[in-house]
Amino acid sequence: MKNRAIVICLGMGMAVLAGCATPIETSSTSLPGVDFSQFKTFSWVPGTGRSSVTAERPYLKEQIRSAVASRLRSAGLEEVAEGTGDLEVSYTVLARDAYATQAFQNVGGSTVGAYQYDNFSIEPLNITTETNLYQKATLAVNLGDRSTGQLVWRGRAKAKIFEDAPRGPEVARSRVDLAVVRMFEGFPPR
C-alpha cells in the first residue's frame, strides 16, 4: 500500500513537471499523389541553414542537420553528396522576439479588485510585475524532388526553442532533436 502511494505521488509529480515544459507545435504536409518509395537518396541543398539564428548559435546548424539526417536515414534513405540526391533537403530557422509578462501578488488576506482586505483594513495591493524577453522560433524543413524541382514535403516546428540558452547548448540541442522527431512522425507519407 505504501509503495502504491509513492508511485501515485511520483506519477503526479511527473505530470506536473511535464506540464511545465514549453510545448513544441509540429506539423507536416506533403504533395498529394507523390510516391515516396521512389526516393532512395537525399542530399543537402548547398548553403542551407544560413540565418541570423544559426549565426548566433553555430551549434544549432549542425544539430539540425544531424537530427534531420538521422530521421531520413531511419526512413531508409541514404545520404549522398550535396546536390545529387533524389530528395533535396533544406531548412530555415526564423526567430522573433516576444515578451511574457507575469504579475505576482504578495500573499496575506483575500483580494478583491485592486485592494486587499485583511483584518478589516483597506490597503492597495502589493503587486510586482516581471517582463521576460524570449525568442519564438520556427524551424521549417523542406524536401524537394530533384528531378521535378517540386517541393514534396514540408515539416514545421514552433517553440520557445532558445529560452534555456543560459543553461547551455545541450538544452537547445535536446529541444531540436525532439522537434525533428515529432515533425517526422509518420514519414514517409503513405
C-alpha positions, 0 to 999 in steps of 0.5 A: 500500500505504501509503495502504491502511494509513492508511485501515485505521488511520483506519477503526479509529480511527473505530470506536473513537471511535464506540464511545465515544459514549453510545448513544441507545435509540429506539423507536416504536409506533403504533395498529394499523389507523390510516391515516396518509395521512389526516393532512395537518396537525399542530399543537402541543398548547398548553403542551407541553414544560413540565418541570423539564428544559426549565426548566433548559435553555430551549434544549432546548424549542425544539430539540425542537420544531424537530427534531420539526417538521422530521421531520413536515414531511419526512413531508409534513405541514404545520404549522398553528396550535396546536390545529387540526391533524389530528395533535396533537403533544406531548412530555415530557422526564423526567430522573433522576439516576444515578451511574457509578462507575469504579475505576482501578488504578495500573499496575506488576506483575500483580494478583491479588485485592486485592494486587499482586505485583511483584518478589516483594513483597506490597503492597495495591493502589493503587486510586482510585475516581471517582463521576460524577453524570449525568442519564438522560433520556427524551424521549417524543413523542406524536401524537394524532388530533384528531378521535378524541382517540386517541393514534396514535403514540408515539416514545421516546428514552433517553440520557445526553442532558445529560452534555456540558452543560459543553461547551455547548448545541450538544452537547445540541442535536446529541444531540436532533436525532439522537434525533428522527431515529432515533425517526422512522425509518420514519414514517409507519407503513405 
